[in-house]
Amino acid sequence: MNQSPSKNPCISAFPRAYTLLNAYNARAQERGTMRDIFRRIALCLCCLFCLPAIMGCGEQSGEITKVKDLDYTVVEEADVPEQLLTLINKKKQNTFCLTYKSEDAYYICQGFGTQMTSGYSIAVDELFLGSNAIYIKNTLIGPGKDELVTQNATHPFIVVKIELMDYNVVFE
């Protein structure tokens, strides 16, 4: 739409007006850009000061309240209830976390998927009752440097048995 003064007869008659019009348009664009910058700054400041009010002012802590450590038994594969072992065998190709309740016990299971060699073990680092759930942290331990391993795929998993409780389990 902008034409040079030489091609538009109205503009060639009033070159000063053309120059002033271009200057006005340039300032208007700058004002628009500056207005956008101020709006963005105002929005950021609003979010910075208003977000804590929206989220609440109470002290929130990401810490888990430990009520008590739980006694547990690591269950050998031969002693795992048959229904649970069937579930584990279906899932053991991939990592999994599951729980199973029998009439007298609560089983917590975690599998670490397919590993390309033998020699893996699993350590229970933590198992405790929190204020609203049971928390468990297990670690997969690879074969030692001097350990003799076979090049067969394995599927390490652990089954932990605790007393029967009515809590959800959080795997950390």
Order of alpha helices (4+ residues) and beta strands (2+ residues): alpha-alpha-beta-beta-alpha-beta-beta-beta-beta-beta-beta
